[in-house]
Amino acid sequence: MALDMEERLAEGWDAVPPEDDVEPDPLAGVTDRKHIADMELALTWVPAIIAPLDPTAARVLGLHIQAKARRVSFRRLLEERGIARSSAYRLKDRALVMLSIVLDRRKIPVRPAEQF
């Protein structure tokens, strides 16, 4: 039987429950075909929309997406390529603004992040 936080602290255990006591998220890893199709479509936006407008910003946004997908440090990817962090963040933000404007003008619906 798993102890609640107050019982753990009262018995002298630390505040972090052991991994066995953590209930798995029942929705973790659950996807449907529509969700997968939406995500695949979103991956095409950078080369199709941003690259023609600003290739450098598209490359930096692509690096940021790569870092998130592979769960590696964006900073490390930038250092490996000799790109200054301040410039990279400006370019990434510029690419996201351009993407937002184009999607809005084309009336392409974007679901809230909570649904992804």
DSSP file (Angstrom, degrees, kcal/mol; ACC not computed):
  #  RESIDUE AA STRUCTURE BP1 BP2  ACC     N-H-->O    O-->H-N    N-H-->O    O-->H-N    TCO  KAPPA ALPHA  PHI   PSI    X-CA   Y-CA   Z-CA
    1    1 A M              0   0    0      0, 0.0     2,-0.2     0, 0.0    20,-0.1   0.000 360.0 360.0 360.0 129.5    0.0    0.0    0.0
    2    2 A A        -     0   0    0     18,-0.1     2,-0.3    19,-0.1    19,-0.0  -0.534 360.0-130.8 -77.7 139.1    1.4    3.4   -1.0
    3    3 A L        -     0   0    0     -2,-0.2     2,-0.1     1,-0.1    -1,-0.1  -0.625  17.9-123.5 -86.1 145.8    1.8    6.0    1.7
    4    4 A D     >  -     0   0    0     -2,-0.3     4,-2.3     1,-0.1     5,-0.2  -0.367  37.0 -94.7 -79.9 173.4    0.5    9.5    1.1
    5    5 A M  H  > S+     0   0    0      1,-0.2     4,-2.4     2,-0.2     5,-0.2   0.879 123.5  50.3 -59.4 -43.3    2.9   12.4    1.4
    6    6 A E  H  > S+     0   0    0      1,-0.2     4,-2.3     2,-0.2    -1,-0.2   0.903 111.7  48.2 -64.0 -40.8    2.0   13.2    5.1
    7    7 A E  H  > S+     0   0    0      2,-0.2     4,-1.7     1,-0.2     6,-0.2   0.894 110.6  52.1 -66.0 -39.4    2.5    9.6    6.1
    8    8 A R  H  <>S+     0   0    0     -4,-2.3     5,-2.6     1,-0.2     4,-0.3   0.939 112.9  43.8 -61.1 -47.3    5.8    9.4    4.3
    9    9 A L  H ><5S+     0   0    0     -4,-2.4     3,-1.2     1,-0.2    -2,-0.2   0.880 110.9  54.9 -67.2 -37.7    7.1   12.5    6.0
   10   10 A A  H 3<5S+     0   0    0     -4,-2.3    -1,-0.2     1,-0.3    -2,-0.2   0.832 108.3  49.5 -64.1 -32.4    5.8   11.4    9.4
   11   11 A E  T 3<5S-     0   0    0     -4,-1.7    -1,-0.3    -5,-0.2    -2,-0.2   0.432 123.5-104.4 -87.9   1.0    7.7    8.1    9.1
   12   12 A G  T < 5S+     0   0    0     -3,-1.2    -3,-0.2     1,-0.3    -2,-0.1   0.566  74.0 138.3  91.8   7.8   11.0    9.9    8.2
   13   13 A W      < -     0   0    0     -5,-2.6    -1,-0.3    -6,-0.2     2,-0.0  -0.413  57.7-100.1 -79.8 162.8   11.0    9.2    4.4
   14   14 A D        -     0   0    0      2,-0.2    -1,-0.1    -2,-0.1    -2,-0.0  -0.271  32.7-106.5 -77.8 173.3   11.9   11.9    2.0
   15   15 A A  S    S+     0   0    0      2,-0.1    -1,-0.1    -6,-0.1    -6,-0.1   0.682  97.3  84.2 -76.2 -17.9    9.3   13.9    0.0
   16   16 A V  S    S-     0   0    0      1,-0.0    -2,-0.2   -11,-0.0     3,-0.1  -0.768  77.9-136.9 -90.8 117.8    9.9   12.2   -3.3
   17   17 A P        -     0   0    0      0, 0.0     5,-0.1     0, 0.0    -2,-0.1  -0.392  28.6 -99.3 -70.0 149.0    8.0    8.9   -3.5
   18   18 A P    >>  -     0   0    0      0, 0.0     3,-1.5     0, 0.0     4,-0.7  -0.277  35.9-107.8 -62.8 156.7    9.8    5.9   -5.0
   19   19 A E  G >4 S+     0   0    0      1,-0.3     3,-0.9     2,-0.2     0, 0.0   0.819 118.1  61.8 -59.0 -32.0    9.1    5.2   -8.6
   20   20 A D  G 34 S+     0   0    0      1,-0.2    -1,-0.3     3,-0.0   -18,-0.1   0.808 102.2  52.5 -63.9 -28.4    7.0    2.1   -7.7
   21   21 A D  G <4 S+     0   0    0     -3,-1.5     2,-0.5     2,-0.1    -1,-0.2   0.615  87.0  97.4 -83.4 -12.3    4.6    4.4   -5.8
   22   22 A V  S << S-     0   0    0     -3,-0.9    -3,-0.0    -4,-0.7     0, 0.0  -0.663  76.2-131.0 -82.3 124.1    4.0    6.8   -8.7
   23   23 A E        -     0   0    0     -2,-0.5     2,-0.1     1,-0.1    -2,-0.1  -0.555  24.9-117.8 -73.5 132.1    0.9    5.9  -10.6
   24   24 A P        -     0   0    0      0, 0.0    -1,-0.1     0, 0.0     3,-0.0  -0.405  28.5-106.3 -69.7 147.1    1.5    5.7  -14.3
   25   25 A D    >   -     0   0    0      1,-0.2     3,-1.3    -2,-0.1     0, 0.0  -0.623  24.5-149.2 -71.9 119.7   -0.4    8.2  -16.5
   26   26 A P  T 3  S+     0   0    0      0, 0.0    -1,-0.2     0, 0.0    -3,-0.0   0.738  95.6  48.1 -66.1 -20.4   -3.1    6.2  -18.2
   27   27 A L  T >  S+     0   0    0      2,-0.1     3,-2.0     3,-0.0     2,-0.2   0.475  79.4 122.9 -97.7  -2.3   -3.0    8.4  -21.3
   28   28 A A  T <  S+     0   0    0     -3,-1.3     3,-0.1     1,-0.3     0, 0.0  -0.412  86.5   5.2 -63.0 126.6    0.7    8.5  -21.7
   29   29 A G  T 3  S+     0   0    0      1,-0.3     2,-0.6    -2,-0.2    -1,-0.3   0.415  94.6 133.7  82.4  -2.2    1.6    7.2  -25.2
   30   30 A V    <   +     0   0    0     -3,-2.0     2,-0.3     2,-0.0    -1,-0.3  -0.713  26.4 161.0 -85.0 123.5   -2.0    7.0  -26.3
   31   31 A T        -     0   0    0     -2,-0.6     2,-0.3    -3,-0.1    -3,-0.0  -0.950  26.3-147.2-135.8 157.7   -2.5    8.6  -29.7
   32   32 A D     >  -     0   0    0     -2,-0.3     4,-2.2     1,-0.1     5,-0.2  -0.771  35.0-102.8-117.7 170.6   -5.1    8.3  -32.3
   33   33 A R  H  > S+     0   0    0     -2,-0.3     4,-2.6     1,-0.2     5,-0.2   0.869 120.4  53.4 -62.0 -37.8   -4.7    8.6  -36.1
   34   34 A K  H  > S+     0   0    0      2,-0.2     4,-2.5     1,-0.2    -1,-0.2   0.913 108.5  50.1 -63.4 -42.8   -6.0   12.1  -36.2
   35   35 A H  H  > S+     0   0    0      2,-0.2     4,-2.3     1,-0.2    -2,-0.2   0.928 112.2  47.1 -61.4 -45.9   -3.5   13.2  -33.6
   36   36 A I  H  X S+     0   0    0     -4,-2.2     4,-2.6     1,-0.2    -2,-0.2   0.914 112.0  50.2 -63.1 -43.5   -0.6   11.6  -35.6
   37   37 A A  H  X S+     0   0    0     -4,-2.6     4,-2.3     1,-0.2    -1,-0.2   0.902 110.5  50.2 -62.4 -41.1   -1.8   13.1  -38.8
   38   38 A D  H  X S+     0   0    0     -4,-2.5     4,-2.2     2,-0.2    -2,-0.2   0.911 111.5  48.1 -62.9 -42.6   -2.0   16.6  -37.2
   39   39 A M  H  X S+     0   0    0     -4,-2.3     4,-1.6     2,-0.2    -2,-0.2   0.908 111.4  49.7 -66.3 -41.5    1.5   16.2  -35.8
   40   40 A E  H  X S+     0   0    0     -4,-2.6     4,-0.8     1,-0.2    -1,-0.2   0.898 110.7  50.6 -63.8 -39.5    2.9   15.1  -39.1
   41   41 A L  H >X S+     0   0    0     -4,-2.3     3,-1.1     1,-0.2     4,-0.6   0.918 106.9  54.1 -62.6 -43.1    1.3   18.0  -40.8
   42   42 A A  H >X S+     0   0    0     -4,-2.2     3,-1.0     1,-0.3     4,-0.5   0.843 101.5  59.6 -61.2 -33.6    2.8   20.4  -38.3
   43   43 A L  H 3< S+     0   0    0     -4,-1.6     3,-0.3     1,-0.2    -1,-0.3   0.761 100.7  56.0 -67.1 -23.5    6.3   19.1  -39.1
   44   44 A T  H <X S+     0   0    0     -3,-1.1     4,-2.1    -4,-0.8     5,-0.3   0.635  88.3  79.4 -81.9 -13.0    5.8   20.1  -42.7
   45   45 A W  H <X>S+     0   0    0     -3,-1.0     4,-2.9    -4,-0.6     5,-1.2   0.873  86.6  55.8 -64.8 -38.1    5.1   23.8  -41.7
   46   46 A V  I  X>S+     0   0    0     -4,-0.5     5,-2.3    -3,-0.3     4,-0.7   0.971 115.6  34.1 -63.9 -54.3    8.8   24.7  -41.2
   47   47 A P  I  45S+     0   0    0      0, 0.0    -1,-0.2     0, 0.0    -2,-0.2   0.871 125.5  43.3 -69.5 -32.2   10.1   23.7  -44.6
   48   48 A A  I  <5S+     0   0    0     -4,-2.1    -2,-0.2     3,-0.1    -3,-0.2   0.860 130.6  17.7 -81.0 -35.0    6.9   24.7  -46.5
   49   49 A I  I  X5S+     0   0    0     -4,-2.9     4,-0.6    -5,-0.3    -3,-0.2   0.857 130.4  34.0-105.7 -48.2    6.2   28.0  -44.8
   50   50 A I  I >X<S+     0   0    0     -5,-1.2     4,-3.0    -4,-0.7     3,-0.7   0.910 106.6  63.3 -82.4 -43.0    9.2   29.4  -43.0
   51   51 A A  H 34<S+     0   0    0     -5,-2.3    -1,-0.2     1,-0.3    -3,-0.1   0.870 103.2  48.6 -55.3 -43.3   12.1   28.2  -45.2
   52   52 A P  H 34 S+     0   0    0      0, 0.0    -1,-0.3     0, 0.0    -2,-0.2   0.840 117.8  42.6 -65.9 -28.8   11.0   30.3  -48.2
   53   53 A L  H << S-     0   0    0     -3,-0.7    -2,-0.2    -4,-0.6    -3,-0.1   0.896 138.9  -3.1 -82.7 -42.9   10.6   33.4  -46.1
   54   54 A D     X  -     0   0    0     -4,-3.0     4,-2.3     1,-0.1    -1,-0.2  -0.682  59.9-172.7-154.4  90.8   13.7   33.1  -43.9
   55   55 A P  H  > S+     0   0    0      0, 0.0     4,-2.2     0, 0.0     5,-0.1   0.844  87.6  52.9 -58.3 -36.2   16.0   30.0  -44.4
   56   56 A T  H  > S+     0   0    0      2,-0.2     4,-2.1     1,-0.2     5,-0.2   0.933 110.3  46.4 -67.1 -45.1   18.2   30.8  -41.4
   57   57 A A  H  > S+     0   0    0      1,-0.2     4,-2.6     2,-0.2     5,-0.2   0.878 111.2  54.0 -62.9 -37.2   15.3   31.2  -39.0
   58   58 A A  H  X S+     0   0    0     -4,-2.3     4,-2.4    -8,-0.2    -2,-0.2   0.908 107.7  50.0 -63.7 -41.5   13.8   27.9  -40.4
   59   59 A R  H  X S+     0   0    0     -4,-2.2     4,-2.1     2,-0.2    -2,-0.2   0.917 112.2  46.9 -63.0 -43.0   17.1   26.1  -39.7
   60   60 A V  H  X S+     0   0    0     -4,-2.1     4,-2.2     2,-0.2    -2,-0.2   0.915 112.5  48.9 -67.5 -42.0   17.3   27.4  -36.1
   61   61 A L  H  X S+     0   0    0     -4,-2.6     4,-2.6     1,-0.2    -1,-0.2   0.897 109.6  53.8 -63.0 -38.4   13.6   26.5  -35.5
   62   62 A G  H  X S+     0   0    0     -4,-2.4     4,-2.5     2,-0.2    -2,-0.2   0.895 107.7  50.1 -60.8 -40.4   14.4   23.0  -37.0
   63   63 A L  H  X S+     0   0    0     -4,-2.1     4,-2.6     2,-0.2    -2,-0.2   0.903 109.9  50.6 -62.8 -41.3   17.2   22.7  -34.5
   64   64 A H  H  X S+     0   0    0     -4,-2.2     4,-2.2     2,-0.2    -2,-0.2   0.921 111.6  47.2 -63.6 -43.5   14.9   23.6  -31.7
   65   65 A I  H  X S+     0   0    0     -4,-2.6     4,-2.8     1,-0.2    -2,-0.2   0.913 111.7  51.5 -63.1 -42.6   12.3   21.0  -32.8
   66   66 A Q  H  X S+     0   0    0     -4,-2.5     4,-2.5     1,-0.2    -2,-0.2   0.909 108.9  50.7 -60.3 -43.2   15.1   18.4  -33.1
   67   67 A A  H  X>S+     0   0    0     -4,-2.6     5,-2.1     1,-0.2     4,-0.9   0.916 113.0  45.6 -62.0 -43.4   16.3   19.2  -29.6
   68   68 A K  H  <5S+     0   0    0     -4,-2.2     3,-0.3     3,-0.2    -2,-0.2   0.921 114.2  48.0 -65.9 -43.9   12.8   18.8  -28.2
   69   69 A A  H  <5S+     0   0    0     -4,-2.8    -2,-0.2     1,-0.2    -1,-0.2   0.883 119.8  37.2 -66.0 -39.1   12.1   15.6  -30.1
   70   70 A R  H  <5S-     0   0    0     -4,-2.5    -1,-0.2    -5,-0.2    -2,-0.2   0.492 106.0-125.8 -91.5  -3.9   15.4   14.0  -29.1
   71   71 A R  T  <5 +     0   0    0     -4,-0.9     2,-0.3    -3,-0.3    -3,-0.2   0.917  64.1 134.7  56.9  46.4   15.3   15.4  -25.6
   72   72 A V      < -     0   0    0     -5,-2.1     2,-0.4    -6,-0.2    -1,-0.2  -0.773  65.2 -81.7-116.9 167.5   18.8   16.9  -26.0
   73   73 A S     >  -     0   0    0     -2,-0.3     4,-2.0     1,-0.2     5,-0.2  -0.533  24.2-154.9 -74.3 124.3   20.0   20.4  -25.1
   74   74 A F  H  > S+     0   0    0     -2,-0.4     4,-2.2     1,-0.2     5,-0.2   0.893  99.3  57.2 -60.3 -40.0   19.2   23.1  -27.6
   75   75 A R  H  > S+     0   0    0      1,-0.2     4,-2.6     2,-0.2    -1,-0.2   0.903 104.9  50.2 -58.3 -43.3   22.2   24.9  -26.2
   76   76 A R  H  > S+     0   0    0      1,-0.2     4,-2.6     2,-0.2    -1,-0.2   0.913 109.0  51.1 -64.3 -42.6   24.5   22.0  -27.0
   77   77 A L  H  X S+     0   0    0     -4,-2.0     4,-1.1     1,-0.2    -1,-0.2   0.891 111.6  48.6 -61.6 -38.1   23.2   21.8  -30.6
   78   78 A L  H  X>S+     0   0    0     -4,-2.2     5,-2.6     2,-0.2     4,-0.6   0.924 110.7  49.7 -66.7 -43.8   23.9   25.5  -30.9
   79   79 A E  H ><5S+     0   0    0     -4,-2.6     3,-0.9     1,-0.2    -2,-0.2   0.895 107.1  55.3 -62.0 -40.3   27.4   25.2  -29.5
   80   80 A E  H 3<5S+     0   0    0     -4,-2.6    -1,-0.2     1,-0.3    -2,-0.2   0.814 114.4  40.8 -61.7 -29.5   28.2   22.3  -31.8
   81   81 A R  H 3<5S-     0   0    0     -4,-1.1    -1,-0.3    -3,-0.4    -2,-0.2   0.415 112.5-117.3-100.1   0.2   27.3   24.5  -34.8
   82   82 A G  T <<5 +     0   0    0     -3,-0.9     2,-0.5    -4,-0.6    -3,-0.2   0.819  62.0 149.0  70.0  31.4   28.9   27.6  -33.5
   83   83 A I      < -     0   0    0     -5,-2.6    -1,-0.2    -6,-0.1     2,-0.1  -0.854  49.6-120.1-101.4 130.6   25.7   29.6  -33.3
   84   84 A A     >  -     0   0    0     -2,-0.5     4,-2.5     1,-0.1     5,-0.2  -0.452  17.0-134.2 -67.5 136.8   25.3   32.3  -30.6
   85   85 A R  H  > S+     0   0    0      1,-0.2     4,-2.9     2,-0.2     5,-0.3   0.906 103.2  53.1 -60.2 -43.7   22.4   31.5  -28.2
   86   86 A S  H  > S+     0   0    0      1,-0.2     4,-1.8     2,-0.2    -1,-0.2   0.915 112.6  44.6 -61.4 -41.9   21.1   35.1  -28.3
   87   87 A S  H  > S+     0   0    0      2,-0.2     4,-2.6     1,-0.2    -1,-0.2   0.909 112.7  52.3 -66.1 -41.5   20.9   35.0  -32.1
   88   88 A A  H  X S+     0   0    0     -4,-2.5     4,-2.9     1,-0.2    -2,-0.2   0.918 109.3  47.9 -62.9 -44.4   19.4   31.6  -32.1
   89   89 A Y  H  X S+     0   0    0     -4,-2.9     4,-2.4     2,-0.2    -1,-0.2   0.885 112.1  50.4 -66.1 -36.6   16.6   32.5  -29.7
   90   90 A R  H  X S+     0   0    0     -4,-1.8     4,-2.4    -5,-0.3    -2,-0.2   0.932 113.2  45.8 -63.6 -44.9   15.8   35.6  -31.7
   91   91 A L  H  X S+     0   0    0     -4,-2.6     4,-2.6     2,-0.2    -2,-0.2   0.903 112.3  50.7 -65.6 -41.5   15.7   33.6  -35.0
   92   92 A K  H  X S+     0   0    0     -4,-2.9     4,-2.2     1,-0.2    -1,-0.2   0.937 112.5  46.6 -60.9 -46.0   13.6   30.9  -33.4
   93   93 A D  H  X S+     0   0    0     -4,-2.4     4,-2.3     1,-0.2    -2,-0.2   0.894 111.0  52.1 -63.9 -39.9   11.1   33.4  -32.1
   94   94 A R  H  X S+     0   0    0     -4,-2.4     4,-2.6     1,-0.2    -1,-0.2   0.922 109.5  49.7 -61.7 -43.4   11.1   35.2  -35.5
   95   95 A A  H  X S+     0   0    0     -4,-2.6     4,-2.6     1,-0.2    -2,-0.2   0.903 110.6  49.7 -62.5 -41.3   10.3   31.9  -37.2
   96   96 A L  H  X S+     0   0    0     -4,-2.2     4,-2.4     2,-0.2    -1,-0.2   0.883 110.7  49.7 -66.4 -37.5    7.5   31.2  -34.7
   97   97 A V  H  X S+     0   0    0     -4,-2.3     4,-2.5     2,-0.2    -2,-0.2   0.938 112.1  47.8 -65.0 -45.9    6.0   34.6  -35.3
   98   98 A M  H  X S+     0   0    0     -4,-2.6     4,-2.6     1,-0.2     5,-0.2   0.925 112.3  49.8 -59.8 -43.9    6.1   34.2  -39.0
   99   99 A L  H  X S+     0   0    0     -4,-2.6     4,-2.7     1,-0.2     5,-0.2   0.919 110.5  49.9 -60.9 -44.4    4.5   30.8  -38.7
  100  100 A S  H  X S+     0   0    0     -4,-2.4     4,-2.2     2,-0.2    -1,-0.2   0.914 111.7  48.0 -60.7 -44.5    1.8   32.1  -36.5
  101  101 A I  H  X S+     0   0    0     -4,-2.5     4,-2.6     2,-0.2    -2,-0.2   0.932 113.8  46.2 -63.4 -46.4    1.0   35.0  -39.0
  102  102 A V  H  X S+     0   0    0     -4,-2.6     4,-2.4     2,-0.2    -2,-0.2   0.927 113.1  48.7 -65.2 -44.8    0.9   32.7  -42.0
  103  103 A L  H  <>S+     0   0    0     -4,-2.7     5,-2.6    -5,-0.2     4,-0.4   0.899 112.8  49.3 -61.9 -39.1   -1.3   30.0  -40.3
  104  104 A D  H ><5S+     0   0    0     -4,-2.2     3,-0.9    -5,-0.2    -2,-0.2   0.925 111.3  48.2 -65.5 -44.8   -3.6   32.8  -39.1
  105  105 A R  H 3<5S+     0   0    0     -4,-2.6    -2,-0.2     1,-0.3    -1,-0.2   0.872 114.2  46.2 -64.1 -36.6   -3.9   34.3  -42.6
  106  106 A R  T 3<5S-     0   0    0     -4,-2.4    -1,-0.3    -5,-0.2    -2,-0.2   0.482 109.9-126.6 -83.6  -1.9   -4.5   30.9  -44.2
  107  107 A K  T < 5 +     0   0    0     -3,-0.9    -3,-0.2    -4,-0.4    -4,-0.1   0.872  48.4 164.8  56.6  41.2   -7.0   30.2  -41.4
  108  108 A I      < -     0   0    0     -5,-2.6    -1,-0.2    -6,-0.2     2,-0.1  -0.799  36.0-127.7 -87.3 117.7   -5.3   26.9  -40.5
  109  109 A P        -     0   0    0      0, 0.0     2,-0.5     0, 0.0    -5,-0.0  -0.412  21.2-162.6 -70.6 140.4   -6.6   25.8  -37.1
  110  110 A V        -     0   0    0     -2,-0.1     3,-0.1    -7,-0.0    -2,-0.0  -0.990  14.9-133.3-123.0 125.9   -4.1   25.0  -34.5
  111  111 A R        -     0   0    0     -2,-0.5     5,-0.1     1,-0.1     0, 0.0  -0.447  34.1 -93.7 -75.7 150.9   -5.1   23.0  -31.4
  112  112 A P    >   -     0   0    0      0, 0.0     3,-1.8     0, 0.0     4,-0.4  -0.264  35.5-112.2 -59.7 151.5   -4.1   24.2  -28.0
  113  113 A A  G >  S+     0   0    0      1,-0.3     3,-1.4     2,-0.2    -2,-0.1   0.787 112.9  69.4 -57.5 -30.4   -0.9   22.7  -26.6
  114  114 A E  G 3  S+     0   0    0      1,-0.3    -1,-0.3     2,-0.2    -3,-0.0   0.782  96.3  54.4 -61.5 -25.1   -2.8   20.8  -23.9
  115  115 A Q  G <         0   0    0     -3,-1.8    -1,-0.3     1,-0.2    -2,-0.2   0.629 360.0 360.0 -85.4 -12.9   -4.3   18.6  -26.7
  116  116 A F    <         0   0    0     -3,-1.4    -1,-0.2    -4,-0.4    -2,-0.2   0.438 360.0 360.0 -91.4 360.0   -0.9   17.6  -28.1
